[in-house]
Amino acid sequence: PMPFVDLPNAPQARNGPKMARPEPFDGERAKCRTFIRNIEVYVFVNAYQFPNEATKVLFLLSYVQGKKVDNWKNTMTGRVLEWAWT
């Protein structure tokens, strides 16, 4: 007989409230607080999708878009990935 091997479970779909994804942030200061709050709520409700701080920050950065913020986003993404890989 084959020995029983305990394999890690694949991530399960969660049955919970469906939250709208955040609107992209284009660098407009007046929208910053709302953007961050929307990210926080989404990450909180979908915590199972974010196993560490790097995934949370990369999720946030994926919604930062536009000419005003592209250079900053690329710099920060590189820093997070460098930090996560060490």
Summary of the structure (lengths in Angstrom):
residues: 86
radius of gyration: 17.0
end to end distance: 41.7
largest distance: 65.2
contacts: 164
relative contact order: 0.15
helix: 53%
strand: 2%
